[in-house]
Amino acid sequence: MKTHKRLSYAERAALCTNHIAQQLFSLLNKKETNLALSADVTSCAALLELADKLGPEICVLKTHVDILTDFTQDFTHQLVKLAQKHEFLIFEDRKFADIGNTVKKQYQQGIYHIADWADIVNAHTLPGPGVISGLAEVGLPKQRGLLLLAEMSSAGNLINADYTQKTLRMAEQFPEFVLGFISQKKISADPWWLYMTPGVQLAEGKDPLGQQYITPAKALQEHESDIIIVGRGILQASDPLREAQKYRQAGWDAYLEGLCN
């Protein structure tokens, strides 16, 4: 049973010193949506179409840029314009997991130049704090933010409670760059951390490859997450816009109910 008062997004925004966390909490409150779309499509045109059509419903667009078969720099310019038009942040789900010097180059250089267009990226903490330091050297000057993978939604993953707590301790060393966590639940009492939860669908279940799904209500109320990440539940629907609207409403209702309980 919860023994603490649940703070609103607006109240938590006022407590943030991290620029991206403050911006995102404020956006959630203003736009009244806690839905992040996982746009796992393989063409730039399809991704841009989703961003334009579903952009008004979401707070974050999550990309996997390395699955695009026709990537160009012009695509990222168009995506940034759509993010500005519809007021959502871009989260490149890169999951950096190497030594600091390597991830710094992966973030800044190569064909993708991720740091130039993605507001948020994420990383595994397995390599140690050097992965955060390397990314911060590139991202901080550009006012970007980092999420750390504290928990995963796939069956049989090797992340345990000790790993999660060590990830939290690592985040506390870099509060100016780390805005929060990819996790299944809230992992700290500190209100300035932001939580995004993947593996969310309107009905609980699992897929053939081990993905385990929870409902928006469970993620936002029982687990006290902040943002639900939805992919196939929307993308595979006959009407993705209508389905996104359903998830948006379900997520927002769950958030409001969580404030009252």
SETOR-515291 format. One line per field, with one value per residue (C-alpha): residue in three letters; x, y, z. Coordinates in steps of 0.25 Angstrom, whole numbers, plus 5000, padded with zeros to 4 digits. Layout:
BEGIN
residu = c(ALA / ...) .
x = c(X / ...) .
y = c(Y / ...) .
z = c(Z / ...) .
***
This chain:
BEGIN
residu = c(MET / LYS / THR / HIS / LYS / ARG / LEU / SER / TYR / ALA / GLU / ARG / ALA / ALA / LEU / CYS / THR / ASN / HIS / ILE / ALA / GLN / GLN / LEU / PHE / SER / LEU / LEU / ASN / LYS / LYS / GLU / THR / ASN / LEU / ALA / LEU / SER / ALA / ASP / VAL / THR / SER / CYS / ALA / ALA / LEU / LEU / GLU / LEU / ALA / ASP / LYS / LEU / GLY / PRO / GLU / ILE / CYS / VAL / LEU / LYS / THR / HIS / VAL / ASP / ILE / LEU / THR / ASP / PHE / THR / GLN / ASP / PHE / THR / HIS / GLN / LEU / VAL / LYS / LEU / ALA / GLN / LYS / HIS / GLU / PHE / LEU / ILE / PHE / GLU / ASP / ARG / LYS / PHE / ALA / ASP / ILE / GLY / ASN / THR / VAL / LYS / LYS / GLN / TYR / GLN / GLN / GLY / ILE / TYR / HIS / ILE / ALA / ASP / TRP / ALA / ASP / ILE / VAL / ASN / ALA / HIS / THR / LEU / PRO / GLY / PRO / GLY / VAL / ILE / SER / GLY / LEU / ALA / GLU / VAL / GLY / LEU / PRO / LYS / GLN / ARG / GLY / LEU / LEU / LEU / LEU / ALA / GLU / MET / SER / SER / ALA / GLY / ASN / LEU / ILE / ASN / ALA / ASP / TYR / THR / GLN / LYS / THR / LEU / ARG / MET / ALA / GLU / GLN / PHE / PRO / GLU / PHE / VAL / LEU / GLY / PHE / ILE / SER / GLN / LYS / LYS / ILE / SER / ALA / ASP / PRO / TRP / TRP / LEU / TYR / MET / THR / PRO / GLY / VAL / GLN / LEU / ALA / GLU / GLY / LYS / ASP / PRO / LEU / GLY / GLN / GLN / TYR / ILE / THR / PRO / ALA / LYS / ALA / LEU / GLN / GLU / HIS / GLU / SER / ASP / ILE / ILE / ILE / VAL / GLY / ARG / GLY / ILE / LEU / GLN / ALA / SER / ASP / PRO / LEU / ARG / GLU / ALA / GLN / LYS / TYR / ARG / GLN / ALA / GLY / TRP / ASP / ALA / TYR / LEU / GLU / GLY / LEU / CYS / ASN) .
x = c(5000 / 5005 / 5008 / 5012 / 5005 / 5006 / 5012 / 5006 / 5015 / 5014 / 5019 / 5030 / 5035 / 5037 / 5046 / 5055 / 5069 / 5071 / 5067 / 5060 / 5053 / 5047 / 5043 / 5037 / 5029 / 5024 / 5020 / 5012 / 5004 / 5002 / 4998 / 4991 / 4997 / 5007 / 5008 / 5021 / 5020 / 5030 / 5031 / 5038 / 5036 / 5047 / 5045 / 5046 / 5033 / 5025 / 5032 / 5029 / 5015 / 5013 / 5020 / 5011 / 4998 / 5000 / 5008 / 4997 / 4994 / 5008 / 5018 / 5030 / 5033 / 5043 / 5051 / 5061 / 5068 / 5077 / 5066 / 5062 / 5066 / 5066 / 5072 / 5077 / 5080 / 5068 / 5059 / 5064 / 5062 / 5048 / 5046 / 5051 / 5041 / 5029 / 5034 / 5033 / 5020 / 5013 / 5021 / 5027 / 5041 / 5050 / 5056 / 5066 / 5065 / 5080 / 5083 / 5098 / 5106 / 5121 / 5133 / 5132 / 5141 / 5133 / 5119 / 5124 / 5127 / 5114 / 5106 / 5113 / 5118 / 5115 / 5104 / 5093 / 5099 / 5089 / 5093 / 5088 / 5074 / 5070 / 5066 / 5067 / 5076 / 5078 / 5089 / 5092 / 5100 / 5108 / 5120 / 5120 / 5120 / 5129 / 5117 / 5110 / 5122 / 5125 / 5111 / 5110 / 5122 / 5114 / 5100 / 5101 / 5106 / 5094 / 5084 / 5081 / 5077 / 5080 / 5071 / 5078 / 5072 / 5069 / 5059 / 5054 / 5041 / 5046 / 5045 / 5058 / 5066 / 5078 / 5075 / 5073 / 5070 / 5084 / 5087 / 5075 / 5080 / 5094 / 5088 / 5081 / 5094 / 5101 / 5090 / 5091 / 5106 / 5101 / 5088 / 5090 / 5090 / 5082 / 5067 / 5062 / 5060 / 5054 / 5048 / 5036 / 5033 / 5038 / 5051 / 5054 / 5046 / 5053 / 5042 / 5051 / 5054 / 5045 / 5041 / 5037 / 5031 / 5032 / 5023 / 5010 / 4997 / 4982 / 4982 / 4993 / 5000 / 5013 / 5018 / 5026 / 5039 / 5038 / 5032 / 5023 / 5012 / 5005 / 4993 / 4994 / 4987 / 4997 / 5009 / 5004 / 4997 / 5002 / 5016 / 5016 / 5023 / 5021 / 5021 / 5015 / 5023 / 5014 / 5018 / 5011 / 4998 / 4996 / 5004 / 4997 / 4983 / 4974 / 4973 / 4986 / 4981 / 4968 / 4976 / 4987 / 4975 / 4970 / 4984 / 4985 / 4972 / 4975 / 4989 / 4983 / 4972 / 4981 / 4990 / 4979 / 4973 / 4987 / 4987 / 4974 / 4978) .
y = c(5000 / 5014 / 5023 / 5035 / 5046 / 5044 / 5057 / 5063 / 5064 / 5079 / 5078 / 5069 / 5078 / 5089 / 5080 / 5077 / 5082 / 5073 / 5082 / 5070 / 5064 / 5078 / 5080 / 5066 / 5067 / 5081 / 5075 / 5063 / 5073 / 5083 / 5073 / 5063 / 5051 / 5041 / 5032 / 5029 / 5023 / 5012 / 5015 / 5002 / 5003 / 5002 / 5013 / 5028 / 5031 / 5022 / 5028 / 5042 / 5039 / 5033 / 5045 / 5054 / 5047 / 5042 / 5053 / 5061 / 5049 / 5046 / 5052 / 5044 / 5038 / 5026 / 5022 / 5011 / 5019 / 5007 / 4999 / 5009 / 5004 / 5018 / 5027 / 5041 / 5053 / 5060 / 5050 / 5055 / 5070 / 5066 / 5058 / 5070 / 5079 / 5070 / 5069 / 5084 / 5085 / 5074 / 5077 / 5063 / 5059 / 5050 / 5038 / 5029 / 5015 / 5013 / 5005 / 5009 / 4999 / 5001 / 5008 / 5023 / 5027 / 5017 / 5022 / 5036 / 5034 / 5025 / 5037 / 5048 / 5042 / 5031 / 5033 / 5036 / 5048 / 5044 / 5055 / 5066 / 5062 / 5052 / 5059 / 5047 / 5034 / 5022 / 5013 / 5000 / 5002 / 4989 / 4996 / 5005 / 5020 / 5023 / 5020 / 5032 / 5041 / 5038 / 5041 / 5054 / 5060 / 5060 / 5062 / 5072 / 5084 / 5081 / 5080 / 5066 / 5055 / 5041 / 5029 / 5018 / 5003 / 4999 / 4988 / 4981 / 4975 / 4963 / 4949 / 4943 / 4956 / 4957 / 4970 / 4967 / 4976 / 4979 / 4983 / 4992 / 4999 / 5000 / 5007 / 5017 / 5020 / 5022 / 5032 / 5040 / 5043 / 5050 / 5057 / 5068 / 5058 / 5046 / 5049 / 5036 / 5021 / 5011 / 5002 / 4994 / 5002 / 5014 / 5011 / 5023 / 5032 / 5044 / 5051 / 5057 / 5044 / 5041 / 5026 / 5021 / 5007 / 4998 / 4986 / 4992 / 4988 / 4989 / 4975 / 4967 / 4956 / 4952 / 4950 / 4938 / 4945 / 4947 / 4961 / 4962 / 4972 / 4980 / 4990 / 5005 / 5004 / 4995 / 5002 / 5016 / 5013 / 5000 / 5002 / 5017 / 5019 / 5033 / 5029 / 5017 / 5012 / 5006 / 5000 / 4988 / 4991 / 5003 / 5000 / 4987 / 4993 / 4995 / 5009 / 5013 / 5028 / 5023 / 5013 / 5023 / 5032 / 5020 / 5018 / 5033 / 5033 / 5020 / 5026 / 5039 / 5033 / 5024 / 5036 / 5044 / 5032 / 5030 / 5044 / 5042 / 5029) .
z = c(5000 / 4996 / 5008 / 5000 / 4993 / 4978 / 4972 / 4958 / 4946 / 4948 / 4962 / 4958 / 4947 / 4957 / 4965 / 4953 / 4951 / 4939 / 4926 / 4918 / 4930 / 4933 / 4919 / 4918 / 4931 / 4926 / 4913 / 4919 / 4927 / 4916 / 4905 / 4915 / 4909 / 4915 / 4902 / 4895 / 4881 / 4878 / 4863 / 4859 / 4844 / 4833 / 4823 / 4826 / 4819 / 4828 / 4840 / 4836 / 4833 / 4847 / 4853 / 4846 / 4848 / 4862 / 4867 / 4873 / 4882 / 4888 / 4897 / 4891 / 4878 / 4880 / 4868 / 4864 / 4853 / 4850 / 4844 / 4834 / 4820 / 4813 / 4824 / 4820 / 4827 / 4821 / 4828 / 4842 / 4838 / 4834 / 4847 / 4856 / 4849 / 4852 / 4866 / 4867 / 4860 / 4869 / 4882 / 4884 / 4888 / 4880 / 4887 / 4879 / 4885 / 4883 / 4896 / 4896 / 4903 / 4901 / 4907 / 4908 / 4896 / 4887 / 4890 / 4889 / 4874 / 4872 / 4878 / 4870 / 4857 / 4847 / 4837 / 4847 / 4856 / 4866 / 4876 / 4865 / 4865 / 4877 / 4889 / 4897 / 4896 / 4905 / 4910 / 4918 / 4930 / 4929 / 4924 / 4936 / 4938 / 4926 / 4917 / 4923 / 4923 / 4908 / 4904 / 4913 / 4907 / 4894 / 4899 / 4910 / 4901 / 4892 / 4904 / 4902 / 4912 / 4915 / 4920 / 4927 / 4926 / 4940 / 4936 / 4924 / 4919 / 4912 / 4919 / 4924 / 4924 / 4933 / 4941 / 4955 / 4967 / 4971 / 4956 / 4957 / 4970 / 4964 / 4952 / 4961 / 4968 / 4955 / 4951 / 4963 / 4959 / 4946 / 4950 / 4940 / 4928 / 4933 / 4933 / 4937 / 4934 / 4925 / 4935 / 4939 / 4952 / 4960 / 4966 / 4975 / 4984 / 4978 / 4970 / 4959 / 4952 / 4940 / 4937 / 4923 / 4923 / 4910 / 4908 / 4910 / 4903 / 4906 / 4910 / 4918 / 4911 / 4903 / 4889 / 4884 / 4886 / 4901 / 4901 / 4913 / 4913 / 4924 / 4924 / 4925 / 4938 / 4944 / 4939 / 4943 / 4956 / 4962 / 4957 / 4957 / 4944 / 4936 / 4922 / 4915 / 4902 / 4892 / 4878 / 4872 / 4880 / 4871 / 4859 / 4856 / 4858 / 4846 / 4850 / 4857 / 4860 / 4867 / 4875 / 4879 / 4884 / 4892 / 4898 / 4901 / 4908 / 4916 / 4920 / 4924 / 4932 / 4939 / 4943 / 4948 / 4956 / 4962 / 4967 / 4974 / 4981) .
***
